[in-house]
Amino acid sequence: MSKNKAHILLVDDDLAHRTMLRAHLSADGYEVTEADDGDVGVHLVAEREFDLVLLDLKMKRMGGMEALPLIKEKKPSLPVLIITAFSSVESAVEAMKKGAFDYVTKPIDLGELQIVMARALHFEKLQKENDQLKERIGERYKFSSIIGQSEAMQKVFGTLCMVAPADATVLITGASGTGKELIANAVHQNSPRSEGPFIKLNCAALHENLLESELFGHEKGAFTGASDQRKGRFELAHNGTLFLDEIGDLSLPTQAKILRVLQEGEFERLGGTETIKVDVRLLAATHKNLAKMVETNEFRQDLFFRLNVVPIELPSLKDRPEDVPLLVQHFLELYREKNRKNIRGIDNAAMDRLVGYSWPGNIRELENTMERAVILCLGEQITEQELPVAMRNEPAAPGTVPRAGTTLKAMERQLIQLTLQQTEGNRTKAAELLGITRQTLQNKIKEYELTS
């Protein structure tokens, strides 16, 4: 911190002494704010940002010994220098025990004051940098963009914390829609390469002839239509991360070329002879079983071993139903704001239907469902009527654990609906299974507006 940017709070009830100090501090380039007593100083600390406080020990209304703990309570890292008469040095030492950085005695030696202030401001700078570093580290390993409190997702978070700071290749597997790209992005953002580029390519989205050019680039005239030289994704990802999604769709020749880059860190553009060196961390993802593809000679074993250094398998949404309410709330807030809708929440029946659904499309399907529900909702709560018909008609998942906060009525409604589905609408049999009379069951069906 350059001293001409430092903001000093000068707290002293002696006007003449305060004026003298302000003149010298201002001449040295400091910005100075004055307070004529301790209570005013405490108020200013709460309201404004300062780099240093000069606090007189003896004042009429509130002395420095009383003001110091109040200042430190509001701004613990703010350095405070005590100004005291020589006869009160013992009190100044006591103030240091309570958090003051140092003290100077009256009459003040301006040279000594400059030295002590410089030390205090350097300390304040280091303290701020340390706090910012802690904040960045804390945020870095929160992975706040990934939602999940289930045991399966906690295992994923544990693996992410270990693998992100490393430079190893990561293979992310899981069904379509489970968030593989989100995981890859989290690995990059929490890695030493986070300041470098994060380049993505979906290997299933391009024809084989175009894919090689996208990966390695091409020279002018390399093929029909190649009117200019073009860098490939590996070259663009230099000093960063390359994420290859659906890597199981690569042909064997392309697999061999990727293996060479991983082993030697070099390649040539299509139509070129120059060998290009790159430093790239590779992250790969697929919904396919690469181990089985190796057995059937559809995927190179050596490349599989290279990719599978750290495997991360993402669970399907149906295997972590306890995460559904969290995701529902996340997407509700996202699309409520995006569509400027005044929706307070989602009713219990709709939430139970969402938790019990099998989610073949995983998180992507849930997001689309919530966006649609928000758009269609005309009231203050999303109900079953805003959910897709197929979802409303699907039997509730057997053995689903009720979520925290589910009401007894909602649980009873879900149990009756499930029993009616299991008995194919036979109310007499359903009543027997539930341990209630047929008439009670009919009353419940009417109360809950169930279909049997």
Summary of the structure (lengths in Angstrom):
residues: 452
radius of gyration: 33.2
end to end distance: 73.5
largest distance: 98.3
contacts: 1384
relative contact order: 0.07
helix: 51%
strand: 14%
